[in-house]
Amino acid sequence: MSGGLWLHRHVWKGRAMAHLVSVDRERLIAVARDIRFPVERLQFKPLKDPRTGERRDAWHFDLGGPFLPPRV
């Protein structure tokens, strides 16, 4: 929530996926371009900042298949 990026892993309909999330829209778009991910798939969703309880504008990409990073 300070402008960095974070990866939220989840399973949807039995399929491993992740959200690549940031409150810094331009930074998130730059990363998507770096990994050749379609920028038009950017999604907006306000999120609650756990530090303040206030909603913040945030954006994310749904990652799956070859775009899902391996677990380290």
PQR file with spaces between the fields and no chain letter, atoms N, CA, C, O and H, PARSE charges and radii, in Angstrom:
ATOM       1  N    MET     1       0.816   -1.200    0.000 -0.4000 1.5000
ATOM       2  CA   MET     1       0.000    0.000    0.000 -0.0000 2.0000
ATOM       3  C    MET     1       0.862    1.268    0.000  0.5500 1.7000
ATOM       4  O    MET     1       0.350    2.383    0.104 -0.5500 1.4000
ATOM       5  N    SER     2       2.175    1.074   -0.118 -0.4000 1.5000
ATOM       6  CA   SER     2       3.078    2.223   -0.170 -0.0000 2.0000
ATOM       7  C    SER     2       3.634    2.462   -1.562  0.5500 1.7000
ATOM       8  O    SER     2       4.617    3.184   -1.726 -0.5500 1.4000
ATOM       9  H    SER     2       2.591    0.168   -0.202  0.4000 1.0000
ATOM      10  N    GLY     3       3.003    1.856   -2.571 -0.4000 1.5000
ATOM      11  CA   GLY     3       3.434    2.072   -3.940 -0.0000 2.0000
ATOM      12  C    GLY     3       4.222    0.931   -4.544  0.5500 1.7000
ATOM      13  O    GLY     3       4.581    0.973   -5.720 -0.5500 1.4000
ATOM      14  H    GLY     3       2.204    1.270   -2.437  0.4000 1.0000
ATOM      15  N    GLY     4       4.496   -0.099   -3.741 -0.4000 1.5000
ATOM      16  CA   GLY     4       5.205   -1.264   -4.268 -0.0000 2.0000
ATOM      17  C    GLY     4       4.249   -2.203   -4.982  0.5500 1.7000
ATOM      18  O    GLY     4       3.088   -1.872   -5.224 -0.5500 1.4000
ATOM      19  H    GLY     4       4.204   -0.134   -2.785  0.4000 1.0000
ATOM      20  N    LEU     5       4.752   -3.365   -5.308 -0.4000 1.5000
ATOM      21  CA   LEU     5       3.955   -4.412   -5.944 -0.0000 2.0000
ATOM      22  C    LEU     5       3.856   -5.586   -4.990  0.5500 1.7000
ATOM      23  O    LEU     5       4.783   -5.857   -4.227 -0.5500 1.4000
ATOM      24  H    LEU     5       5.694   -3.635   -5.111  0.4000 1.0000
ATOM      25  N    TRP     6       2.728   -6.282   -5.033 -0.4000 1.5000
ATOM      26  CA   TRP     6       2.654   -7.521   -4.273 -0.0000 2.0000
ATOM      27  C    TRP     6       1.871   -8.550   -5.048  0.5500 1.7000
ATOM      28  O    TRP     6       1.028   -8.230   -5.885 -0.5500 1.4000
ATOM      29  H    TRP     6       1.974   -6.062   -5.652  0.4000 1.0000
ATOM      30  N    LEU     7       2.178   -9.811   -4.742 -0.4000 1.5000
ATOM      31  CA   LEU     7       1.566  -10.936   -5.424 -0.0000 2.0000
ATOM      32  C    LEU     7       0.679  -11.660   -4.424  0.5500 1.7000
ATOM      33  O    LEU     7       1.130  -12.072   -3.356 -0.5500 1.4000
ATOM      34  H    LEU     7       2.864  -10.072   -4.062  0.4000 1.0000
ATOM      35  N    HIS     8      -0.573  -11.807   -4.782 -0.4000 1.5000
ATOM      36  CA   HIS     8      -1.536  -12.511   -3.933 -0.0000 2.0000
ATOM      37  C    HIS     8      -1.939  -13.787   -4.663  0.5500 1.7000
ATOM      38  O    HIS     8      -2.673  -13.738   -5.649 -0.5500 1.4000
ATOM      39  H    HIS     8      -0.939  -11.472   -5.650  0.4000 1.0000
ATOM      40  N    ARG     9      -1.457  -14.932   -4.176 -0.4000 1.5000
ATOM      41  CA   ARG     9      -1.789  -16.216   -4.800 -0.0000 2.0000
ATOM      42  C    ARG     9      -3.155  -16.694   -4.337  0.5500 1.7000
ATOM      43  O    ARG     9      -3.562  -16.456   -3.199 -0.5500 1.4000
ATOM      44  H    ARG     9      -0.861  -14.973   -3.375  0.4000 1.0000
ATOM      45  N    HIS    10      -3.859  -17.376   -5.244 -0.4000 1.5000
ATOM      46  CA   HIS    10      -5.153  -17.952   -4.904 -0.0000 2.0000
ATOM      47  C    HIS    10      -5.481  -19.067   -5.899  0.5500 1.7000
ATOM      48  O    HIS    10      -4.791  -19.241   -6.904 -0.5500 1.4000
ATOM      49  H    HIS    10      -3.529  -17.568   -6.168  0.4000 1.0000
ATOM      50  N    VAL    11      -6.519  -19.799   -5.609 -0.4000 1.5000
ATOM      51  CA   VAL    11      -6.990  -20.854   -6.509 -0.0000 2.0000
ATOM      52  C    VAL    11      -8.406  -20.484   -6.931  0.5500 1.7000
ATOM      53  O    VAL    11      -9.255  -20.169   -6.097 -0.5500 1.4000
ATOM      54  H    VAL    11      -7.079  -19.658   -4.793  0.4000 1.0000
ATOM      55  N    TRP    12      -8.644  -20.528   -8.233 -0.4000 1.5000
ATOM      56  CA   TRP    12      -9.967  -20.211   -8.771 -0.0000 2.0000
ATOM      57  C    TRP    12     -10.410  -21.365   -9.660  0.5500 1.7000
ATOM      58  O    TRP    12      -9.768  -21.685  -10.660 -0.5500 1.4000
ATOM      59  H    TRP    12      -7.954  -20.784   -8.910  0.4000 1.0000
ATOM      60  N    LYS    13     -11.525  -21.981   -9.269 -0.4000 1.5000
ATOM      61  CA   LYS    13     -12.057  -23.137   -9.998 -0.0000 2.0000
ATOM      62  C    LYS    13     -10.985  -24.204  -10.197  0.5500 1.7000
ATOM      63  O    LYS    13     -10.871  -24.801  -11.267 -0.5500 1.4000
ATOM      64  H    LYS    13     -12.046  -21.720   -8.456  0.4000 1.0000
ATOM      65  N    GLY    14     -10.201  -24.430   -9.142 -0.4000 1.5000
ATOM      66  CA   GLY    14      -9.167  -25.462   -9.160 -0.0000 2.0000
ATOM      67  C    GLY    14      -7.886  -25.077   -9.882  0.5500 1.7000
ATOM      68  O    GLY    14      -6.977  -25.897  -10.015 -0.5500 1.4000
ATOM      69  H    GLY    14     -10.294  -23.945   -8.272  0.4000 1.0000
ATOM      70  N    ARG    15      -7.808  -23.858  -10.340 -0.4000 1.5000
ATOM      71  CA   ARG    15      -6.648  -23.405  -11.109 -0.0000 2.0000
ATOM      72  C    ARG    15      -5.815  -22.417  -10.286  0.5500 1.7000
ATOM      73  O    ARG    15      -6.342  -21.446   -9.745 -0.5500 1.4000
ATOM      74  H    ARG    15      -8.546  -23.192  -10.231  0.4000 1.0000
ATOM      75  N    ALA    16      -4.510  -22.680  -10.201 -0.4000 1.5000
ATOM      76  CA   ALA    16      -3.604  -21.770   -9.487 -0.0000 2.0000
ATOM      77  C    ALA    16      -3.509  -20.452  -10.247  0.5500 1.7000
ATOM      78  O    ALA    16      -3.278  -20.432  -11.456 -0.5500 1.4000
ATOM      79  H    ALA    16      -4.082  -23.470  -10.640  0.4000 1.0000
ATOM      80  N    MET    17      -3.690  -19.359   -9.523 -0.4000 1.5000
ATOM      81  CA   MET    17      -3.627  -18.019  -10.116 -0.0000 2.0000
ATOM      82  C    MET    17      -2.992  -17.072   -9.102  0.5500 1.7000
ATOM      83  O    MET    17      -2.656  -17.464   -7.985 -0.5500 1.4000
ATOM      84  H    MET    17      -3.878  -19.376   -8.541  0.4000 1.0000
ATOM      85  N    ALA    18      -2.840  -15.837   -9.512 -0.4000 1.5000
ATOM      86  CA   ALA    18      -2.352  -14.799   -8.599 -0.0000 2.0000
ATOM      87  C    ALA    18      -2.846  -13.449   -9.094  0.5500 1.7000
ATOM      88  O    ALA    18      -3.137  -13.270  -10.277 -0.5500 1.4000
ATOM      89  H    ALA    18      -3.113  -15.518  -10.420  0.4000 1.0000
ATOM      90  N    HIS    19      -2.933  -12.509   -8.173 -0.4000 1.5000
ATOM      91  CA   HIS    19      -3.165  -11.101   -8.508 -0.0000 2.0000
ATOM      92  C    HIS    19      -1.833  -10.390   -8.313  0.5500 1.7000
ATOM      93  O    HIS    19      -1.201  -10.528   -7.266 -0.5500 1.4000
ATOM      94  H    HIS    19      -2.696  -12.654   -7.212  0.4000 1.0000
ATOM      95  N    LEU    20      -1.409   -9.641   -9.302 -0.4000 1.5000
ATOM      96  CA   LEU    20      -0.277   -8.743   -9.164 -0.0000 2.0000
ATOM      97  C    LEU    20      -0.886   -7.376   -8.901  0.5500 1.7000
ATOM      98  O    LEU    20      -1.576   -6.824   -9.759 -0.5500 1.4000
ATOM      99  H    LEU    20      -1.922   -9.528  -10.153  0.4000 1.0000
ATOM     100  N    VAL    21      -0.634   -6.828   -7.714 -0.4000 1.5000
ATOM     101  CA   VAL    21      -1.391   -5.680   -7.201 -0.0000 2.0000
ATOM     102  C    VAL    21      -0.469   -4.507   -6.880  0.5500 1.7000
ATOM     103  O    VAL    21       0.679   -4.700   -6.478 -0.5500 1.4000
ATOM     104  H    VAL    21      -0.074   -7.276   -7.017  0.4000 1.0000
ATOM     105  N    SER    22      -0.983   -3.288   -7.060 -0.4000 1.5000
ATOM     106  CA   SER    22      -0.278   -2.089   -6.625 -0.0000 2.0000
ATOM     107  C    SER    22      -1.248   -0.919   -6.522  0.5500 1.7000
ATOM     108  O    SER    22      -2.290   -0.902   -7.177 -0.5500 1.4000
ATOM     109  H    SER    22      -1.915   -3.132   -7.386  0.4000 1.0000
ATOM     110  N    VAL    23      -0.896    0.050   -5.697 -0.4000 1.5000
ATOM     111  CA   VAL    23      -1.630    1.314   -5.669 -0.0000 2.0000
ATOM     112  C    VAL    23      -0.986    2.297   -6.644  0.5500 1.7000
ATOM     113  O    VAL    23      -1.520    3.380   -6.885 -0.5500 1.4000
ATOM     114  H    VAL    23      -0.050    0.037   -5.164  0.4000 1.0000
ATOM     115  N    ASP    24       0.172    1.913   -7.206 -0.4000 1.5000
ATOM     116  CA   ASP    24       0.884    2.731   -8.190 -0.0000 2.0000
ATOM     117  C    ASP    24       0.587    2.175   -9.583  0.5500 1.7000
ATOM     118  O    ASP    24       1.260    1.260  -10.058 -0.5500 1.4000
ATOM     119  H    ASP    24       0.606    1.034   -7.010  0.4000 1.0000
ATOM     120  N    ARG    25      -0.420    2.738  -10.220 -0.4000 1.5000
ATOM     121  CA   ARG    25      -0.895    2.247  -11.515 -0.0000 2.0000
ATOM     122  C    ARG    25       0.210    2.224  -12.562  0.5500 1.7000
ATOM     123  O    ARG    25       0.370    1.227  -13.267 -0.5500 1.4000
ATOM     124  H    ARG    25      -0.967    3.481   -9.835  0.4000 1.0000
ATOM     125  N    GLU    26       0.971    3.302  -12.674 -0.4000 1.5000
ATOM     126  CA   GLU    26       2.012    3.406  -13.706 -0.0000 2.0000
ATOM     127  C    GLU    26       3.121    2.375  -13.482  0.5500 1.7000
ATOM     128  O    GLU    26       3.641    1.809  -14.443 -0.5500 1.4000
ATOM     129  H    GLU    26       0.841    4.112  -12.102  0.4000 1.0000
ATOM     130  N    ARG    27       3.477    2.135  -12.249 -0.4000 1.5000
ATOM     131  CA   ARG    27       4.504    1.127  -11.950 -0.0000 2.0000
ATOM     132  C    ARG    27       4.012   -0.260  -12.350  0.5500 1.7000
ATOM     133  O    ARG    27       4.766   -1.052  -12.917 -0.5500 1.4000
ATOM     134  H    ARG    27       3.054    2.595  -11.468  0.4000 1.0000
ATOM     135  N    LEU    28       2.758   -0.549  -12.056 -0.4000 1.5000
ATOM     136  CA   LEU    28       2.177   -1.843  -12.399 -0.0000 2.0000
ATOM     137  C    LEU    28       2.125   -2.028  -13.913  0.5500 1.7000
ATOM     138  O    LEU    28       2.418   -3.115  -14.411 -0.5500 1.4000
ATOM     139  H    LEU    28       2.145    0.094  -11.596  0.4000 1.0000
ATOM     140  N    ILE    29       1.761   -0.995  -14.641 -0.4000 1.5000
ATOM     141  CA   ILE    29       1.734   -1.062  -16.106 -0.0000 2.0000
ATOM     142  C    ILE    29       3.139   -1.290  -16.662  0.5500 1.7000
ATOM     143  O    ILE    29       3.315   -2.065  -17.602 -0.5500 1.4000
ATOM     144  H    ILE    29       1.523   -0.112  -14.237  0.4000 1.0000
ATOM     145  N    ALA    30       4.125   -0.626  -16.094 -0.4000 1.5000
ATOM     146  CA   ALA    30       5.513   -0.805  -16.551 -0.0000 2.0000
ATOM     147  C    ALA    30       5.959   -2.253  -16.375  0.5500 1.7000
ATOM     148  O    ALA    30       6.611   -2.810  -17.258 -0.5500 1.4000
ATOM     149  H    ALA    30       3.981    0.004  -15.330  0.4000 1.0000
ATOM     150  N    VAL    31       5.620   -2.860  -15.258 -0.4000 1.5000
ATOM     151  CA   VAL    31       5.984   -4.261  -15.022 -0.0000 2.0000
ATOM     152  C    VAL    31       5.262   -5.162  -16.020  0.5500 1.7000
ATOM     153  O    VAL    31       5.862   -6.095  -16.554 -0.5500 1.4000
ATOM     154  H    VAL    31       5.090   -2.408  -14.541  0.4000 1.0000
ATOM     155  N    ALA    32       4.000   -4.897  -16.276 -0.4000 1.5000
ATOM     156  CA   ALA    32       3.247   -5.700  -17.239 -0.0000 2.0000
ATOM     157  C    ALA    32       3.909   -5.637  -18.617  0.5500 1.7000
ATOM     158  O    ALA    32       4.038   -6.655  -19.297 -0.5500 1.4000
ATOM     159  H    ALA    32       3.513   -4.139  -15.842  0.4000 1.0000
ATOM     160  N    ARG    33       4.317   -4.468  -19.014 -0.4000 1.5000
ATOM     161  CA   ARG    33       4.997   -4.333  -20.310 -0.0000 2.0000
ATOM     162  C    ARG    33       6.317   -5.107  -20.316  0.5500 1.7000
ATOM     163  O    ARG    33       6.665   -5.733  -21.317 -0.5500 1.4000
ATOM     164  H    ARG    33       4.212   -3.640  -18.462  0.4000 1.0000
ATOM     165  N    ASP    34       7.051   -5.064  -19.199 -0.4000 1.5000
ATOM     166  CA   ASP    34       8.323   -5.790  -19.099 -0.0000 2.0000
ATOM     167  C    ASP    34       8.143   -7.293  -19.283  0.5500 1.7000
ATOM     168  O    ASP    34       8.995   -7.952  -19.880 -0.5500 1.4000
ATOM     169  H    ASP    34       6.768   -4.556  -18.386  0.4000 1.0000
ATOM     170  N    ILE    35       7.037   -7.840  -18.773 -0.4000 1.5000
ATOM     171  CA   ILE    35       6.814   -9.295  -18.889 -0.0000 2.0000
ATOM     172  C    ILE    35       5.901   -9.628  -20.076  0.5500 1.7000
ATOM     173  O    ILE    35       5.454  -10.765  -20.229 -0.5500 1.4000
ATOM     174  H    ILE    35       6.345   -7.305  -18.288  0.4000 1.0000
ATOM     175  N    ARG    36       5.634   -8.620  -20.912 -0.4000 1.5000
ATOM     176  CA   ARG    36       4.796   -8.782  -22.104 -0.0000 2.0000
ATOM     177  C    ARG    36       3.392   -9.292  -21.773  0.5500 1.7000
ATOM     178  O    ARG    36       2.833  -10.137  -22.472 -0.5500 1.4000
ATOM     179  H    ARG    36       5.997   -7.696  -20.788  0.4000 1.0000
ATOM     180  N    PHE    37       2.849   -8.753  -20.693 -0.4000 1.5000
ATOM     181  CA   PHE    37       1.491   -9.088  -20.291 -0.0000 2.0000
ATOM     182  C    PHE    37       0.557   -8.031  -20.875  0.5500 1.7000
ATOM     183  O    PHE    37       0.898   -6.848  -20.864 -0.5500 1.4000
ATOM     184  H    PHE    37       3.303   -8.066  -20.125  0.4000 1.0000
ATOM     185  N    PRO    38      -0.606   -8.420  -21.381 -0.5600 1.5000
ATOM     186  CA   PRO    38      -1.515   -7.453  -22.014  0.2800 2.0000
ATOM     187  C    PRO    38      -2.008   -6.370  -21.039  0.5500 1.7000
ATOM     188  O    PRO    38      -2.757   -6.659  -20.106 -0.5500 1.4000
ATOM     189  N    VAL    39      -1.584   -5.146  -21.264 -0.4000 1.5000
ATOM     190  CA   VAL    39      -1.927   -4.027  -20.376 -0.0000 2.0000
ATOM     191  C    VAL    39      -3.436   -3.782  -20.333  0.5500 1.7000
ATOM     192  O    VAL    39      -3.954   -3.285  -19.333 -0.5500 1.4000
ATOM     193  H    VAL    39      -0.975   -4.911  -22.022  0.4000 1.0000
ATOM     194  N    GLU    40      -4.139   -4.126  -21.404 -0.4000 1.5000
ATOM     195  CA   GLU    40      -5.590   -3.906  -21.427 -0.0000 2.0000
ATOM     196  C    GLU    40      -6.330   -4.790  -20.417  0.5500 1.7000
ATOM     197  O    GLU    40      -7.533   -4.617  -20.222 -0.5500 1.4000
ATOM     198  H    GLU    40      -3.718   -4.530  -22.216  0.4000 1.0000
ATOM     199  N    ARG    41      -5.645   -5.719  -19.783 -0.4000 1.5000
ATOM     200  CA   ARG    41      -6.273   -6.579  -18.770 -0.0000 2.0000
ATOM     201  C    ARG    41      -6.166   -5.985  -17.360  0.5500 1.7000
ATOM     202  O    ARG    41      -6.540   -6.638  -16.386 -0.5500 1.4000
ATOM     203  H    ARG    41      -4.667   -5.859  -19.941  0.4000 1.0000
ATOM     204  N    LEU    42      -5.666   -4.770  -17.245 -0.4000 1.5000
ATOM     205  CA   LEU    42      -5.576   -4.086  -15.960 -0.0000 2.0000
ATOM     206  C    LEU    42      -6.971   -3.906  -15.364  0.5500 1.7000
ATOM     207  O    LEU    42      -7.907   -3.517  -16.062 -0.5500 1.4000
ATOM     208  H    LEU    42      -5.362   -4.239  -18.036  0.4000 1.0000
ATOM     209  N    GLN    43      -7.099   -4.191  -14.082 -0.4000 1.5000
ATOM     210  CA   GLN    43      -8.382   -4.051  -13.389 -0.0000 2.0000
ATOM     211  C    GLN    43      -8.233   -3.103  -12.202  0.5500 1.7000
ATOM     212  O    GLN    43      -7.196   -3.073  -11.540 -0.5500 1.4000
ATOM     213  H    GLN    43      -6.339   -4.508  -13.515  0.4000 1.0000
ATOM     214  N    PHE    44      -9.270   -2.344  -11.950 -0.4000 1.5000
ATOM     215  CA   PHE    44      -9.306   -1.396  -10.834 -0.0000 2.0000
ATOM     216  C    PHE    44     -10.169   -1.970   -9.713  0.5500 1.7000
ATOM     217  O    PHE    44     -11.264   -2.479   -9.951 -0.5500 1.4000
ATOM     218  H    PHE    44     -10.113   -2.368  -12.487  0.4000 1.0000
ATOM     219  N    LYS    45      -9.660   -1.878   -8.502 -0.4000 1.5000
ATOM     220  CA   LYS    45     -10.459   -2.280   -7.339 -0.0000 2.0000
ATOM     221  C    LYS    45      -9.898   -1.594   -6.088  0.5500 1.7000
ATOM     222  O    LYS    45      -8.771   -1.878   -5.683 -0.5500 1.4000
ATOM     223  H    LYS    45      -8.770   -1.465   -8.308  0.4000 1.0000
ATOM     224  N    PRO    46     -10.672   -0.696   -5.475 -0.5600 1.5000
ATOM     225  CA   PRO    46     -10.210   -0.073   -4.229  0.2800 2.0000
ATOM     226  C    PRO    46     -10.016   -1.139   -3.148  0.5500 1.7000
ATOM     227  O    PRO    46     -10.812   -2.070   -3.025 -0.5500 1.4000
ATOM     228  N    LEU    47      -8.956   -0.986   -2.377 -0.4000 1.5000
ATOM     229  CA   LEU    47      -8.648   -1.917   -1.296 -0.0000 2.0000
ATOM     230  C    LEU    47      -8.522   -1.173    0.021  0.5500 1.7000
ATOM     231  O    LEU    47      -8.155    0.002    0.056 -0.5500 1.4000
ATOM     232  H    LEU    47      -8.309   -0.230   -2.477  0.4000 1.0000
ATOM     233  N    LYS    48      -8.832   -1.874    1.102 -0.4000 1.5000
ATOM     234  CA   LYS    48      -8.702   -1.268    2.427 -0.0000 2.0000
ATOM     235  C    LYS    48      -7.245   -1.334    2.877  0.5500 1.7000
ATOM     236  O    LYS    48      -6.636   -2.403    2.886 -0.5500 1.4000
ATOM     237  H    LYS    48      -9.130   -2.828    1.074  0.4000 1.0000
ATOM     238  N    ASP    49      -6.704   -0.200    3.244 -0.4000 1.5000
ATOM     239  CA   ASP    49      -5.345   -0.133    3.775 -0.0000 2.0000
ATOM     240  C    ASP    49      -5.390   -0.652    5.210  0.5500 1.7000
ATOM     241  O    ASP    49      -6.053   -0.052    6.056 -0.5500 1.4000
ATOM     242  H    ASP    49      -7.199    0.669    3.237  0.4000 1.0000
ATOM     243  N    PRO    50      -4.694   -1.760    5.505 -0.5600 1.5000
ATOM     244  CA   PRO    50      -4.767   -2.323    6.851  0.2800 2.0000
ATOM     245  C    PRO    50      -4.174   -1.412    7.935  0.5500 1.7000
ATOM     246  O    PRO    50      -4.462   -1.575    9.121 -0.5500 1.4000
ATOM     247  N    ARG    51      -3.344   -0.456    7.513 -0.4000 1.5000
ATOM     248  CA   ARG    51      -2.737    0.462    8.490 -0.0000 2.0000
ATOM     249  C    ARG    51      -3.707    1.533    8.957  0.5500 1.7000
ATOM     250  O    ARG    51      -3.643    1.979   10.103 -0.5500 1.4000
ATOM     251  H    ARG    51      -3.110   -0.324    6.550  0.4000 1.0000
ATOM     252  N    THR    52      -4.617    1.950    8.059 -0.4000 1.5000
ATOM     253  CA   THR    52      -5.505    3.072    8.387 -0.0000 2.0000
ATOM     254  C    THR    52      -6.984    2.703    8.356  0.5500 1.7000
ATOM     255  O    THR    52      -7.821    3.409    8.919 -0.5500 1.4000
ATOM     256  H    THR    52      -4.669    1.588    7.129  0.4000 1.0000
ATOM     257  N    GLY    53      -7.300    1.586    7.690 -0.4000 1.5000
ATOM     258  CA   GLY    53      -8.697    1.194    7.529 -0.0000 2.0000
ATOM     259  C    GLY    53      -9.404    1.930    6.408  0.5500 1.7000
ATOM     260  O    GLY    53     -10.574    1.665    6.130 -0.5500 1.4000
ATOM     261  H    GLY    53      -6.620    1.013    7.232  0.4000 1.0000
ATOM     262  N    GLU    54      -8.696    2.864    5.751 -0.4000 1.5000
ATOM     263  CA   GLU    54      -9.287    3.635    4.658 -0.0000 2.0000
ATOM     264  C    GLU    54      -9.121    2.905    3.332  0.5500 1.7000
ATOM     265  O    GLU    54      -8.143    2.187    3.123 -0.5500 1.4000
ATOM     266  H    GLU    54      -7.746    3.079    5.977  0.4000 1.0000
ATOM     267  N    ARG    55     -10.090    3.098    2.440 -0.4000 1.5000
ATOM     268  CA   ARG    55     -10.009    2.514    1.096 -0.0000 2.0000
ATOM     269  C    ARG    55      -9.046    3.335    0.246  0.5500 1.7000
ATOM     270  O    ARG    55      -9.045    4.566    0.288 -0.5500 1.4000
ATOM     271  H    ARG    55     -10.885    3.681    2.610  0.4000 1.0000
ATOM     272  N    ARG    56      -8.230    2.626   -0.524 -0.4000 1.5000
ATOM     273  CA   ARG    56      -7.271    3.262   -1.431 -0.0000 2.0000
ATOM     274  C    ARG    56      -7.511    2.749   -2.829  0.5500 1.7000
ATOM     275  O    ARG    56      -7.865    1.583   -3.008 -0.5500 1.4000
ATOM     276  H    ARG    56      -8.231    1.626   -0.558  0.4000 1.0000
ATOM     277  N    ASP    57      -7.325    3.593   -3.823 -0.4000 1.5000
ATOM     278  CA   ASP    57      -7.381    3.135   -5.203 -0.0000 2.0000
ATOM     279  C    ASP    57      -6.260    2.126   -5.417  0.5500 1.7000
ATOM     280  O    ASP    57      -5.123    2.361   -5.008 -0.5500 1.4000
ATOM     281  H    ASP    57      -7.037    4.540   -3.677  0.4000 1.0000
ATOM     282  N    ALA    58      -6.577    1.008   -6.055 -0.4000 1.5000
ATOM     283  CA   ALA    58      -5.581   -0.019   -6.345 -0.0000 2.0000
ATOM     284  C    ALA    58      -5.933   -0.676   -7.673  0.5500 1.7000
ATOM     285  O    ALA    58      -7.084   -0.654   -8.109 -0.5500 1.4000
ATOM     286  H    ALA    58      -7.500    0.817   -6.388  0.4000 1.0000
ATOM     287  N    TRP    59      -4.925   -1.256   -8.305 -0.4000 1.5000
ATOM     288  CA   TRP    59      -5.089   -1.924   -9.590 -0.0000 2.0000
ATOM     289  C    TRP    59      -4.439   -3.292   -9.502  0.5500 1.7000
ATOM     290  O    TRP    59      -3.539   -3.516   -8.693 -0.5500 1.4000
ATOM     291  H    TRP    59      -3.990   -1.274   -7.951  0.4000 1.0000
ATOM     292  N    HIS    60      -4.912   -4.212  -10.352 -0.4000 1.5000
ATOM     293  CA   HIS    60      -4.310   -5.542  -10.366 -0.0000 2.0000
ATOM     294  C    HIS    60      -4.467   -6.214  -11.725  0.5500 1.7000
ATOM     295  O    HIS    60      -5.313   -5.847  -12.541 -0.5500 1.4000
ATOM     296  H    HIS    60      -5.643   -4.030  -11.009  0.4000 1.0000
ATOM     297  N    PHE    61      -3.620   -7.205  -11.928 -0.4000 1.5000
ATOM     298  CA   PHE    61      -3.722   -8.113  -13.061 -0.0000 2.0000
ATOM     299  C    PHE    61      -3.973   -9.501  -12.507  0.5500 1.7000
ATOM     300  O    PHE    61      -3.411   -9.874  -11.477 -0.5500 1.4000
ATOM     301  H    PHE    61      -2.933   -7.503  -11.265  0.4000 1.0000
ATOM     302  N    ASP    62      -4.819  -10.273  -13.187 -0.4000 1.5000
ATOM     303  CA   ASP    62      -4.987  -11.691  -12.878 -0.0000 2.0000
ATOM     304  C    ASP    62      -3.913  -12.442  -13.650  0.5500 1.7000
ATOM     305  O    ASP    62      -3.860  -12.363  -14.878 -0.5500 1.4000
ATOM     306  H    ASP    62      -5.275   -9.971  -14.024  0.4000 1.0000
ATOM     307  N    LEU    63      -3.058  -13.169  -12.942 -0.4000 1.5000
ATOM     308  CA   LEU    63      -1.989  -13.933  -13.577 -0.0000 2.0000
ATOM     309  C    LEU    63      -2.293  -15.414  -13.502  0.5500 1.7000
ATOM     310  O    LEU    63      -2.773  -15.909  -12.483 -0.5500 1.4000
ATOM     311  H    LEU    63      -3.100  -13.233  -11.945  0.4000 1.0000
ATOM     312  N    GLY    64      -2.016  -16.109  -14.572 -0.4000 1.5000
ATOM     313  CA   GLY    64      -2.195  -17.553  -14.613 -0.0000 2.0000
ATOM     314  C    GLY    64      -1.362  -18.117  -15.737  0.5500 1.7000
ATOM     315  O    GLY    64      -0.736  -17.370  -16.489 -0.5500 1.4000
ATOM     316  H    GLY    64      -1.626  -15.707  -15.401  0.4000 1.0000
ATOM     317  N    GLY    65      -1.349  -19.434  -15.857 -0.4000 1.5000
ATOM     318  CA   GLY    65      -0.608  -20.089  -16.929 -0.0000 2.0000
ATOM     319  C    GLY    65       0.852  -19.680  -16.933  0.5500 1.7000
ATOM     320  O    GLY    65       1.502  -19.689  -15.888 -0.5500 1.4000
ATOM     321  H    GLY    65      -1.857  -20.041  -15.246  0.4000 1.0000
ATOM     322  N    PRO    66       1.386  -19.314  -18.121 -0.5600 1.5000
ATOM     323  CA   PRO    66       2.813  -18.986  -18.207  0.2800 2.0000
ATOM     324  C    PRO    66       3.192  -17.690  -17.494  0.5500 1.7000
ATOM     325  O    PRO    66       4.378  -17.428  -17.290 -0.5500 1.4000
ATOM     326  N    PHE    67       2.210  -16.878  -17.113 -0.4000 1.5000
ATOM     327  CA   PHE    67       2.505  -15.625  -16.413 -0.0000 2.0000
ATOM     328  C    PHE    67       2.552  -15.800  -14.902  0.5500 1.7000
ATOM     329  O    PHE    67       2.946  -14.876  -14.190 -0.5500 1.4000
ATOM     330  H    PHE    67       1.247  -17.091  -17.278  0.4000 1.0000
ATOM     331  N    LEU    68       2.161  -16.962  -14.401 -0.4000 1.5000
ATOM     332  CA   LEU    68       2.186  -17.213  -12.955 -0.0000 2.0000
ATOM     333  C    LEU    68       3.605  -17.570  -12.544  0.5500 1.7000
ATOM     334  O    LEU    68       4.131  -18.593  -12.984 -0.5500 1.4000
ATOM     335  H    LEU    68       1.842  -17.712  -14.980  0.4000 1.0000
ATOM     336  N    PRO    69       4.239  -16.746  -11.706 -0.5600 1.5000
ATOM     337  CA   PRO    69       5.617  -17.048  -11.296  0.2800 2.0000
ATOM     338  C    PRO    69       5.653  -18.314  -10.446  0.5500 1.7000
ATOM     339  O    PRO    69       4.709  -18.595   -9.708 -0.5500 1.4000
ATOM     340  N    PRO    70       6.742  -19.079  -10.546 -0.5600 1.5000
ATOM     341  CA   PRO    70       6.862  -20.285   -9.732  0.2800 2.0000
ATOM     342  C    PRO    70       7.029  -19.927   -8.259  0.5500 1.7000
ATOM     343  O    PRO    70       7.541  -18.862   -7.915 -0.5500 1.4000
ATOM     344  N    ARG    71       6.590  -20.833   -7.407 -0.4000 1.5000
ATOM     345  CA   ARG    71       6.819  -20.641   -5.965 -0.0000 2.0000
ATOM     346  C    ARG    71       8.297  -20.852   -5.689  0.5500 1.7000
ATOM     347  O    ARG    71       8.908  -21.773   -6.228 -0.5500 1.4000
ATOM     348  H    ARG    71       6.174  -21.698   -7.686  0.4000 1.0000
ATOM     349  N    VAL    72       8.862  -20.015   -4.864 -0.4000 1.5000
ATOM     350  CA   VAL    72      10.293  -20.102   -4.564 -0.0000 2.0000
ATOM     351  C    VAL    72      10.498  -20.893   -3.299  0.5500 1.7000
ATOM     352  O    VAL    72      11.636  -21.085   -2.868 -0.5500 1.4000
ATOM     353  H    VAL    72       8.365  -19.266   -4.425  0.4000 1.0000
